[in-house]
Amino acid sequence: MSFTDGSLDGERWMTVVADAVARINAGDLEKVVLARDLIATATAPVDVRWPLRRLAESYPMCWTFHVDGMFGATPEMLVRRERGLVTSRVLAGTIRRTGDDERDLALAATLARSSKDLEEHEYAVRSVADALDPHCSSMNVPEAPFVLHLPNVMHLATDVAGVVHDAATVSSLQLAEALHPSAAVGGTPTPVATALISEIEGMDRGRYAGPVGWMDARGDGEWGIALRSASIEGPTVRLFAGCGIVADSDPEAELAESQAKFVPVRDSLAP
């Protein structure tokens, strides 16, 4: 399995990130989520079952999925509806793990105090709470995030919960429609951020960062966000990773974060 840069190499992607930071500091927007891709090429068509098995084993705290060639292990639940109860896990703010438990605990504490990451996280939580509010009779939005530990990275995480007005008329899919795209995958304000993504990102995202999940006949269901994901076409696998860019973002640090987010799928494709 060989790996090559996709739409942009690292240097050019850092230039795009710097452009986004300049737009944010100029007051055009508050946050934008920029993504990049990586192309893996095998000598024969890839059987999706074996990377899926590896992802499920290595990332049991994530939601492993496969839909028509799009697969991954997402740590982010866009929305779950169960008997009128609604939850959404918001992830924004990331730091790469080192593999040393003591150092990783110190890094987790740093992440929890980082003004840059807390700012990015606040935008994402606010966008989810604002989108759910019209559909809920009550909501619980924690004041501070917790640190979610994954094998490759750690995220600031918040679980937003609510009770829908009428579970018979608002399905989980309708809630997913109301939430997507959140600031966690688009930016803030969302229309300005998504327009900037189209202008400067330089690639077709396809189904990356879209809702993926299931729904039963009652409207209950779970819809994750297609992150830590890739698409398969025969012997070619296209991996995706994205980073939230705010005023204090550093292009080199964002490049390192994107590389860390490639790790789950990249490792799952290893011989």
C-alpha positions in Angstrom: 0.0 0.0 0.0 1.5 3.3 -1.1 0.4 6.8 0.1 0.6 10.1 -1.8 -0.8 13.6 -1.1 -4.3 14.2 -2.5 -5.6 17.6 -3.6 -2.9 19.6 -1.8 0.5 18.7 -0.4 1.4 19.8 3.2 3.1 23.0 2.2 0.3 24.2 0.0 -2.3 23.2 2.7 -0.4 25.3 5.3 -0.7 28.2 2.9 -4.4 27.7 2.7 -4.6 27.6 6.5 -2.6 30.8 6.8 -5.0 32.5 4.4 -8.0 31.3 6.5 -6.3 32.7 9.7 -5.8 36.1 7.9 -9.5 36.1 6.9 -10.5 35.4 10.5 -8.3 38.1 12.0 -9.7 40.5 9.4 -13.2 39.8 10.9 -14.7 37.9 8.0 -15.6 35.0 10.2 -14.8 33.3 13.6 -13.9 29.7 12.6 -13.5 27.6 9.5 -12.9 23.8 9.3 -10.4 23.0 6.5 -9.9 19.4 5.3 -7.2 17.6 3.2 -7.0 14.2 1.7 -4.4 11.4 1.3 -4.5 8.8 -1.5 -3.6 5.2 -0.7 -3.1 2.8 -3.6 -3.0 -1.0 -3.4 -2.0 -3.6 -5.9 -5.5 -5.2 -5.8 -9.0 -4.1 -4.9 -9.3 -3.4 -1.2 -11.7 -5.6 0.8 -13.3 -3.2 3.2 -14.0 -5.8 5.8 -10.4 -6.0 7.0 -9.8 -2.2 7.7 -13.3 -2.2 9.3 -12.3 -5.0 11.6 -9.1 -3.3 12.6 -10.9 0.0 13.3 -13.5 -1.7 15.4 -10.8 -3.5 17.5 -8.5 -0.5 17.8 -11.1 2.3 18.4 -13.9 0.6 20.5 -14.9 4.0 21.9 -15.8 5.2 18.3 -18.7 4.3 16.0 -17.4 2.2 13.2 -19.4 2.4 9.9 -19.5 1.4 6.2 -21.9 2.7 3.7 -21.4 2.0 0.0 -17.6 2.3 0.0 -17.4 5.1 2.6 -16.0 3.7 5.9 -14.4 4.8 9.1 -14.5 5.0 12.9 -16.0 8.3 14.0 -15.7 9.7 17.5 -18.4 12.3 17.0 -22.2 11.5 17.4 -24.1 14.2 15.5 -27.3 13.2 17.1 -29.0 10.3 18.9 -32.7 10.2 19.5 -34.2 7.6 21.8 -37.8 7.8 23.1 -37.8 11.6 22.9 -34.3 12.0 24.5 -31.8 13.7 22.3 -28.0 13.8 22.7 -25.2 15.2 20.5 -21.5 14.8 21.2 -19.5 17.8 20.2 -15.8 17.5 19.5 -13.6 20.5 18.8 -10.1 21.1 20.1 -7.5 18.4 19.5 -4.0 17.4 20.7 -1.9 14.5 19.5 -1.0 11.7 22.0 2.6 10.8 22.5 2.2 7.2 23.8 3.6 8.1 27.2 0.8 8.0 29.7 2.3 10.5 32.1 3.1 13.0 29.3 -0.4 12.5 27.8 -2.1 13.3 31.1 -0.1 16.6 31.2 -1.1 17.3 27.5 -4.7 16.6 28.4 -4.5 19.3 31.2 -2.9 21.7 28.7 -5.7 21.0 26.2 -8.4 21.7 28.8 -6.8 25.1 29.5 -6.0 26.1 26.0 -7.7 29.4 25.1 -7.4 28.6 21.3 -9.0 25.1 21.7 -11.6 26.3 24.2 -12.6 29.1 21.7 -12.9 26.6 18.9 -14.9 24.2 21.1 -17.3 27.0 22.2 -18.2 27.8 18.6 -19.1 24.1 17.9 -21.1 23.7 21.1 -23.0 26.9 20.5 -23.9 25.9 16.9 -25.3 22.5 18.1 -27.3 24.0 21.0 -28.8 26.7 18.7 -29.8 24.1 16.1 -31.4 21.8 18.7 -33.2 24.5 20.7 -36.2 25.0 18.4 -36.9 21.2 18.6 -36.5 20.8 22.4 -38.6 21.6 25.4 -35.6 21.5 27.7 -31.8 21.2 27.2 -28.7 20.6 29.2 -25.5 22.2 27.9 -22.5 21.6 30.2 -20.5 24.7 31.1 -17.1 23.1 30.5 -15.9 20.3 28.2 -14.2 17.0 29.2 -11.2 15.5 27.5 -12.0 12.5 25.4 -8.9 10.1 25.2 -8.5 8.2 21.9 -5.6 6.0 21.0 -4.1 8.6 18.6 -5.4 12.0 19.8 -7.4 13.7 22.6 -10.3 16.0 22.0 -12.3 18.5 24.0 -15.8 17.0 24.2 -19.2 18.1 25.3 -22.4 16.0 25.4 -25.4 18.3 24.7 -28.7 16.7 25.8 -32.4 17.6 25.4 -36.0 16.5 25.2 -37.8 16.9 21.9 -41.2 18.7 21.9 -43.0 15.9 20.1 -41.1 12.7 19.4 -43.8 11.6 17.0 -43.2 14.5 14.6 -39.4 15.1 14.8 -37.3 12.1 13.7 -33.6 11.6 14.3 -33.0 12.2 10.6 -34.8 15.6 10.8 -32.6 16.5 13.8 -29.5 15.5 11.9 -30.7 17.7 9.0 -31.1 20.6 11.4 -27.6 20.1 12.9 -25.6 19.6 9.7 -23.2 21.2 9.0 -22.3 22.2 12.5 -19.4 24.5 13.4 -17.4 21.3 14.1 -17.3 20.5 10.4 -18.1 23.8 8.7 -17.3 26.8 10.9 -18.9 30.0 12.3 -20.9 31.7 10.9 -21.7 28.6 8.9 -22.7 30.2 5.6 -19.6 32.3 5.5 -17.4 29.4 6.6 -18.8 27.0 4.0 -18.4 29.6 1.3 -14.7 30.1 2.3 -14.2 26.3 2.2 -15.5 26.2 -1.4 -13.2 29.1 -2.3 -9.9 28.0 -0.8 -9.9 24.4 0.3 -9.2 23.0 -3.2 -10.8 19.6 -3.1 -14.2 17.9 -3.4 -15.1 16.5 0.0 -17.5 13.9 -1.4 -19.3 12.4 1.6 -16.6 13.3 4.1 -18.0 14.9 7.3 -21.6 14.1 6.3 -24.2 12.4 8.6 -24.0 8.6 8.6 -26.2 6.4 10.6 -29.6 4.6 10.9 -33.2 5.2 11.9 -36.0 2.9 12.9 -39.7 3.1 12.0 -40.4 5.2 15.1 -37.8 7.8 14.1 -35.3 6.8 16.8 -31.8 6.4 15.6 -28.1 7.4 15.7 -26.3 9.7 13.2 -22.6 10.1 13.4 -20.3 12.4 11.4 -18.3 10.7 8.8 -14.9 11.6 10.3 -11.7 9.4 10.6 -13.0 8.1 7.3 -12.1 7.1 3.8 -13.7 6.1 0.5 -12.8 3.0 -1.5 -12.9 2.6 -5.3 -11.2 -0.7 -6.2 -7.5 -0.5 -5.3 -7.7 3.2 -4.4 -8.6 4.5 -0.9 -9.0 8.2 -0.3 -8.5 9.3 3.3 -9.8 12.5 4.8 -8.8 14.7 7.8 -10.0 18.1 8.9 -9.0 20.8 11.4 -10.8 23.7 13.0 -9.1 27.0 12.2 -9.5 30.0 14.5 -7.6 33.3 15.0 -4.7 31.7 17.0 -4.3 28.7 14.7 -0.7 27.9 13.6 -0.4 26.3 10.2 2.3 23.8 11.2 0.4 22.7 14.2 -2.7 22.2 12.1 -0.8 20.1 9.6 0.5 17.9 12.4 -3.1 17.6 13.7 -4.4 16.5 10.3 -1.6 13.9 10.1 -2.7 12.5 13.5 -6.2 12.3 12.3 -5.2 10.2 9.3 -3.7 7.6 11.6 -6.7 5.4 12.4 -7.6 4.6 8.8 -4.0 4.6 7.6 -3.1 2.0 10.3 -6.1 0.0 9.4 -4.8 -0.3 5.8 -1.4 -1.5 6.9 -0.3 -5.1 5.7 
